[in-house]
Amino acid sequence: MADQETVPDAGFRGPQVCSIVGITYRQLDYWARTGLLVPSITAAKGSGTQRRYSYRDVLELKVIKQLLDAGLSLVSARKAVECLRQDLGEDIASANLVINGTGSVLASSGEELIDVLRGGQGVLSLVPMAGVVSELEAAITELRRPDAQSSTSADSAPPTAVAN
């Protein structure tokens, strides 16, 4: 029979999470107590209970750790993760983050880049180049069709002068 610590549904204990994410137990405890990331399987309920973290919890903790390693403050990392969770409804596992120094963290959401440090403000539109290339090639193909050239040349011929 499998040990409870190796069963995925049982989650991960605090020391395991610390080892996986690369943080201290003190950081993990602080983040849980301040609500940055409360374990979703089992929260601490007093002395002697162990927190249990889900895979998604560990993933979010790893994202937080990477944001901190990139130079963001804990306050900024907290804002970024909260925006990803609430405002964007993003699954953090599928989100793409662009960190621009310590002042900007952008998350791609469909065809937009959203600054998660500004609560979703500063939206930039993305232009998927594959779509632009496809449209361009279709227009060129249409232009080169034999029947398109004859109608184009008739449409673009200079007007003839009318004698009075």
C-alpha positions as a Python dict, from the first residue, in 0.01 Angstrom:
ca = {
    (1, 'M'): (0, 0, 0),
    (2, 'A'): (125, 349, -88),
    (3, 'D'): (247, 578, 187),
    (4, 'Q'): (9, 873, 246),
    (5, 'E'): (285, 1121, 156),
    (6, 'T'): (318, 976, -195),
    (7, 'V'): (-56, 968, -271),
    (8, 'P'): (-132, 1274, -491),
    (9, 'D'): (-476, 1332, -334),
    (10, 'A'): (-319, 1361, 11),
    (11, 'G'): (-129, 1667, -107),
    (12, 'F'): (207, 1790, 10),
    (13, 'R'): (318, 1865, 365),
    (14, 'G'): (490, 2192, 450),
    (15, 'P'): (850, 2060, 449),
    (16, 'Q'): (791, 1893, 112),
    (17, 'V'): (652, 2217, -31),
    (18, 'C'): (953, 2410, 98),
    (19, 'S'): (1188, 2165, -69),
    (20, 'I'): (998, 2171, -400),
    (21, 'V'): (953, 2549, -417),
    (22, 'G'): (1287, 2651, -265),
    (23, 'I'): (1159, 2855, 29),
    (24, 'T'): (1199, 2830, 404),
    (25, 'Y'): (933, 2691, 633),
    (26, 'R'): (919, 3031, 799),
    (27, 'Q'): (826, 3193, 463),
    (28, 'L'): (564, 2927, 396),
    (29, 'D'): (413, 2973, 741),
    (30, 'Y'): (408, 3353, 703),
    (31, 'W'): (244, 3333, 359),
    (32, 'A'): (-25, 3099, 496),
    (33, 'R'): (-92, 3315, 805),
    (34, 'T'): (-117, 3636, 599),
    (35, 'G'): (-344, 3479, 338),
    (36, 'L'): (-104, 3498, 44),
    (37, 'L'): (-159, 3128, -8),
    (38, 'V'): (-369, 2924, 232),
    (39, 'P'): (-335, 2549, 173),
    (40, 'S'): (-642, 2424, -10),
    (41, 'I'): (-642, 2067, 119),
    (42, 'T'): (-588, 2116, 493),
    (43, 'A'): (-529, 2446, 669),
    (44, 'A'): (-361, 2456, 1010),
    (45, 'K'): (-620, 2422, 1286),
    (46, 'G'): (-401, 2463, 1589),
    (47, 'S'): (-107, 2288, 1743),
    (48, 'G'): (-29, 1948, 1600),
    (49, 'T'): (-213, 1981, 1269),
    (50, 'Q'): (-26, 1979, 942),
    (51, 'R'): (-107, 2193, 645),
    (52, 'R'): (-160, 2003, 321),
    (53, 'Y'): (-103, 2179, -10),
    (54, 'S'): (-246, 2077, -347),
    (55, 'Y'): (-48, 2068, -669),
    (56, 'R'): (-206, 2401, -771),
    (57, 'D'): (-102, 2552, -437),
    (58, 'V'): (257, 2441, -496),
    (59, 'L'): (243, 2582, -848),
    (60, 'E'): (123, 2921, -721),
    (61, 'L'): (394, 2919, -454),
    (62, 'K'): (655, 2850, -723),
    (63, 'V'): (521, 3146, -927),
    (64, 'I'): (541, 3367, -618),
    (65, 'K'): (898, 3250, -556),
    (66, 'Q'): (995, 3327, -917),
    (67, 'L'): (843, 3674, -893),
    (68, 'L'): (1045, 3738, -577),
    (69, 'D'): (1361, 3601, -742),
    (70, 'A'): (1300, 3843, -1032),
    (71, 'G'): (1325, 4132, -786),
    (72, 'L'): (960, 4202, -707),
    (73, 'S'): (865, 4283, -351),
    (74, 'L'): (633, 4050, -163),
    (75, 'V'): (362, 4318, -186),
    (76, 'S'): (396, 4327, -567),
    (77, 'A'): (402, 3947, -593),
    (78, 'R'): (86, 3936, -381),
    (79, 'K'): (-87, 4187, -613),
    (80, 'A'): (17, 3993, -922),
    (81, 'V'): (-107, 3658, -792),
    (82, 'E'): (-434, 3805, -662),
    (83, 'C'): (-500, 3967, -1000),
    (84, 'L'): (-429, 3640, -1179),
    (85, 'R'): (-664, 3454, -946),
    (86, 'Q'): (-953, 3699, -927),
    (87, 'D'): (-959, 3959, -1199),
    (88, 'L'): (-841, 3749, -1489),
    (89, 'G'): (-972, 3413, -1380),
    (90, 'E'): (-653, 3269, -1525),
    (91, 'D'): (-534, 2920, -1454),
    (92, 'I'): (-186, 3005, -1338),
    (93, 'A'): (-51, 2691, -1505),
    (94, 'S'): (-155, 2822, -1847),
    (95, 'A'): (-75, 3190, -1793),
    (96, 'N'): (228, 3352, -1952),
    (97, 'L'): (397, 3620, -1745),
    (98, 'V'): (633, 3887, -1872),
    (99, 'I'): (832, 4056, -1597),
    (100, 'N'): (956, 4402, -1688),
    (101, 'G'): (1187, 4496, -1404),
    (102, 'T'): (1016, 4552, -1071),
    (103, 'G'): (748, 4790, -1197),
    (104, 'S'): (550, 4574, -1433),
    (105, 'V'): (430, 4216, -1459),
    (106, 'L'): (227, 4143, -1769),
    (107, 'A'): (4, 3840, -1812),
    (108, 'S'): (-122, 3728, -2148),
    (109, 'S'): (-493, 3678, -2161),
    (110, 'G'): (-605, 3577, -2507),
    (111, 'E'): (-497, 3857, -2737),
    (112, 'E'): (-418, 4106, -2460),
    (113, 'L'): (-134, 4174, -2222),
    (114, 'I'): (-258, 4294, -1886),
    (115, 'D'): (-45, 4455, -1618),
    (116, 'V'): (-132, 4250, -1310),
    (117, 'L'): (51, 4488, -1076),
    (118, 'R'): (-192, 4759, -1178),
    (119, 'G'): (-496, 4539, -1123),
    (120, 'G'): (-551, 4468, -1490),
    (121, 'Q'): (-486, 4825, -1605),
    (122, 'G'): (-251, 4907, -1889),
    (123, 'V'): (-397, 4668, -2141),
    (124, 'L'): (-196, 4617, -2456),
    (125, 'S'): (-337, 4442, -2761),
    (126, 'L'): (-143, 4162, -2921),
    (127, 'V'): (-148, 4112, -3294),
    (128, 'P'): (-100, 3744, -3372),
    (129, 'M'): (137, 3759, -3668),
    (130, 'A'): (21, 3424, -3805),
    (131, 'G'): (-321, 3582, -3871),
    (132, 'V'): (-165, 3887, -4039),
    (133, 'V'): (49, 3665, -4262),
    (134, 'S'): (-254, 3452, -4357),
    (135, 'E'): (-459, 3759, -4447),
    (136, 'L'): (-173, 3902, -4651),
    (137, 'E'): (-119, 3578, -4843),
    (138, 'A'): (-492, 3548, -4915),
    (139, 'A'): (-503, 3906, -5047),
    (140, 'I'): (-199, 3846, -5270),
    (141, 'T'): (-345, 3521, -5399),
    (142, 'E'): (-672, 3696, -5476),
    (143, 'L'): (-489, 3978, -5654),
    (144, 'R'): (-297, 3731, -5872),
    (145, 'R'): (-604, 3541, -5988),
    (146, 'P'): (-655, 3596, -6363),
    (147, 'D'): (-1015, 3718, -6332),
    (148, 'A'): (-915, 3953, -6045),
    (149, 'Q'): (-647, 4120, -6261),
    (150, 'S'): (-883, 4202, -6546),
    (151, 'S'): (-1139, 4358, -6314),
    (152, 'T'): (-866, 4541, -6123),
    (153, 'S'): (-710, 4684, -6438),
    (154, 'A'): (-1051, 4799, -6567),
    (155, 'D'): (-1124, 4960, -6233),
    (156, 'S'): (-789, 5136, -6221),
    (157, 'A'): (-780, 5261, -6584),
    (158, 'P'): (-769, 5638, -6611),
    (159, 'P'): (-1098, 5799, -6712),
    (160, 'T'): (-1127, 5890, -7076),
    (161, 'A'): (-1176, 6251, -7166),
    (162, 'V'): (-1517, 6342, -7300),
    (163, 'A'): (-1514, 6583, -7594),
    (164, 'N'): (-1772, 6859, -7594),
}
